[in-house]
Structure formats: structure tokens, C-alpha cells
Amino acid sequence: MTAPRHLRGVALNYADGAAPHAVTIRDARPLTARLSLDRQGFELRPHATHVTHFDDPAEVRAVYYPEVEDLLRAVTGARRAVAFEHDVRLSRGARAATVRRPVPVVHDDYTRVSAPGRVRLYLADEAATLLARRYAVINVWRSIAGVVRESPLAVCDAETLAPADLRPTSEGVKHEVYLFRFRSRHRWYYFPAMDPGEALLLKCFDAAPEGAARFTAHTAFDDPLTPPDAPPRASIEVRALVFF
């Protein structure tokens, strides 16, 4: 068995106006079987796909969205899942100017404002009924070009987060997200060398009032063990509404 690759003294960017904070990012692979979306807020799952061109939005919507929906129903036991948007990210290279870069700031994709807003936007005719019951927003993240060596994703254990840590983005931002205040109790993890046959599920919002992880802080980071000749990170994230 490979020894865990814990990373110490890694600089993470929080939204508290200070310099980057040095944290330990633990290797989550030894814990994979024990992780839970409803406790830690994230899980790693093996997941095959029939997509051949992730840079083709039409193919992603036609092929990958249904695959993601099937995965989320199976993992969560939800009665319904609706994939509604995606981003392809590339850390560097010629194509990096035409797609999004990895986000090197600790954040969460949806808030108490923007999560129900997505239900109203994409499922307007059903929104009132759907919002009356428990629902969640889950991000499904994967590599689309080999093993991730550069700009991997770090995820914070949701059990170490508190409501006081959340900082909604300021007024005037088109889509509200949560930024975070640094706390020394935050416990960070990553999955070294993720490959295209794996999917990382992140709980970005949960309407459950208690008993489940509600938000999951995450960020791209500079891995000090990245080889100098590592290829750029290419990844896709699909966000989906999940209804229980």
C-alpha cells in the first residue's frame, strides 16, 4: 500500500484580507470508503463515461449530464437529479484563454440565495413545490486529460465548518457564492493523482435544516510535489440539483 501523501505548509487563499494561510492537506485516499456527502460533504466514486469530446458542450449535455444524474441518484438515494450547468477548466496552455482556469480561492459554489435561485431558473413551473422539500446542489468534478498532477482540488471537511465562517460575495456579483474566513480547525483533504475514471462529489448546498453537511469549501492549490514537467490540469465540473 502506498504511504499517504500528506502535504504540510500548503498556502491556501482565504477571503479574509490576509496573506495566504499555511495548512496541512491530508491524503483522503485511505479514508475513501468512510467518507460521506452527508458528513464530510464529499465522496470519491469510480465513474465511467461515454463522452469522447468534453470540449463539445452539446455532447456533454447529451451524454454526460444523464450519466451524472444517474450517478447522483445512485449515491444519494434521491428521487430525482437535474444537471444544469458545467465548466471545463484548464490550468495553462494555448486553450486556457478560451476556458476557465482553476479557482485558487477557498469558496463554495452556492448559497442560501443562489441555490433556490437555480431551482427557480431551471425548473420554474415546479419551483414552489420543489423548494418546499429537501433538495441539494452537488458538484461532480473529474479529470478529463489523464492523471491530475498540477492544481489539484482540496476539500474541507464540512464537519469542521461553522456558519460564522461563511462570507457571501458582495452585492452586485451576478451569482452569489460563499467565500470563507480562515479557522485553524478547518481540516483539509485531497485525492492525489485523480484519474479520468474517478468522480469527486462535492455537496455545495443542502436545504436540510440539520443532520447533514450543508456546504463544502474547496479550492485549487499548488501541490509542492508536482513534477516540473507535469501536464496542465484539465477538468470538468457539472453542477446538479438533487431532490429527495
Secondary structure, DSSP 8 states (H G I E B T S, - for coil): ------EEEEEE--SSSSS-EEEEEEE-GGGGGG--TTTTSEEEEE-----S-TT-HHHIIIIIHHHHHHHHHHHH--SEEEEEEEEEEESSSGGGGTSB----S-EES--TTHHHHHHHHHSGGGHHHHHTS-EEEEEEEEESSSS--SS-EEEE-GGG--GGGEEE--TT-SS--EEE---TT--EEE-TT--TTEEEEEEEEE--SSSS-----EEE---TT--TT----EEEEEEEEEE-
